[in-house]
Amino acid sequence: MIPLLYVAQRDQGYVSEAVMQEIARLLGMTPPQVYETVTFYTMFNLKPVGKFHIQVCKSLMCALVGSDTLIGWIKTRLGIAPGESTADGLFTLSAVECLAACGTGPMMQINEDYYERVTEDKLDRILADLRSTGTSVLKSGPFMWPEPVNGKG
């Protein structure tokens, strides 16, 4: 089911009710069984999201080092709260559970890229980069733990 959901979301930008019904039919399941899976994983969206989907980790480790502050900065910069998108459709903000970078918070994932140890200055640079080029050199990959030694991963 998950690969089918992933393909549907990649094609549509989200998982619609019609898609859930079709996947249920294909797999011999009920639509509520598919819905349960879609709503369990934060990687699936039930409505369209912006070009850049900002997901801020809200697990305990990130909360202890400032994920609420990070969400506040994003609210100030973009004028949106979790669950909202900017009017231009460029950004969507979501608060999600653990993104598996517990040693390098506060962190966020934007589309498929991780951004760790996010400071206010880093956030401003990331948002400016995304607006101008669609990517940012500040992305850190899937995670940074363990710490690089002497500049090497």
Secondary structure, 3 states (H helix, E strand, C coil): CHHHHHHHHHHHCCCCHHHHHHHHHHHCCCHHHHHHHHHHCCCCCCCCCCCEEEEEECCHHHHHCCHHHHHHHHHHHHCCCCCCECCCCCEEEEEECCCCCCCCCCCEEECCEEECCCCHHHHHHHHHHHHHHCCCCCCCECCCCCCCECCEC
